[in-house]
Amino acid sequence: MWDDGRHKYNVSSFIGEIDEILLGERFSAFDQTTLDNLIGTLRQRGNSNATINRKMAALSKLLRKAYKMGDIHSLPEFRRQKERAGRIRFLERDEEARLFAAIRSRSEDAYRLSVFLVDSGCRLGEALGLIWNDIQEHRVSFWITKSGRSRTIPMTERVKEVIKLPPTEGRRPKGPFTKLSQAQYRAIWNDAKAEVGLGADDQVVPHILRHTCASRLVQGGIDIRRVQMWLGHQTLSMTMRYAHLATNDLDGCVTVLETPRSSGAANSVESSVFSSPLTTPSASKPARKSKSEAAKAPGKGSKAN
């Protein structure tokens, strides 16, 4: 039901934990009470809502398959738990330079891969799965993606450099990064980050390079829709996590707030965007006088005192 890779490994551990909580019980129906108790147990174990959602997504897919096969005859309602928008960590330029230098001292292939990841914003598995036919002129295509949708993006100048393999003897590998496995790269990454003083930061994982790429695009003024296309996000809501970094769009607000209002503008009600026919007297029509005022006013032909 799941493709080979890290996600399948995670799903296997999720299902194993759920089976352990349910004590290996056999059932022909999975009712709402069982689901609620399961979620409650996971929460007692310290699972965050985000972690619970991932585990329930795996369980839901498994139960729906069992339902279609006739192994169970009823399904509960899976409600997504509310997740807090956490702070997104990304690398500063100096952090990238120090980390990449430490990686390069250990492995030139791992360094080339790191540069590719931060400039392309692709996932680690997408980069490792590239073959030479996926690279054409100034663009690279990702066919094996998490969402199942392929995408093609242009390459930066330094990406063009790092995909070139140094001249070596022997058979050419299948792709630019196929010499490395995920486990090998993560081991090199962890050693390098410990060397540069980032070992205690649990958010500095290879996926941070994808966050870094997205953050730089948004901070550079690229609109959210294009960032979504670049990263290959299935929904725009996933890309909106980076929208708060587009602070340039709000600079005009500061200008308005800091500009002092002129006395003429302050006294002119008609110039206000909040003026309304219900609250502002019209300048074209004089105010109607009361009957007592009209009686005291001099007539048209009378002389003023």
HELIX and SHEET records of a PDB file:
HELIX    1   1 ARG A    6  ILE A   21  1                                  16    
HELIX    2   2 GLN A   32  GLN A   44  1                                  13    
HELIX    3   3 ASN A   49  LYS A   68  1                                  20    
HELIX    4   4 ARG A   93  ARG A  106  1                                  14    
HELIX    5   5 GLU A  108  SER A  120  1                                  13    
HELIX    6   6 LEU A  124  LEU A  128  1                                   5    
HELIX    7   7 TRP A  132  ASP A  134  5                                   3    
HELIX    8   8 GLU A  157  VAL A  162  1                                   6    
HELIX    9   9 GLN A  182  GLU A  195  1                                  14    
HELIX   10  10 ILE A  208  GLN A  219  1                                  12    
HELIX   11  11 ILE A  224  LEU A  231  1                                   8    
HELIX   12  12 LEU A  236  THR A  239  1                                   4    
HELIX   13  13 MET A  240  LEU A  245  5                                   6    
HELIX   14  14 THR A  247  LEU A  250  5                                   4    
HELIX   15  15 ASP A  251  GLU A  258  1                                   8    
HELIX   16  16 SER A  263  ASN A  267  1                                   5    
HELIX   17  17 LYS A  291  LYS A  296  1                                   6    
SHEET    1   A 3 ILE A 135  GLN A 136  0                                        
SHEET    2   A 3 ARG A 139  PHE A 142 -1                                        
SHEET    3   A 3 ARG A 151  PRO A 154 -1                                        
END                                                                             
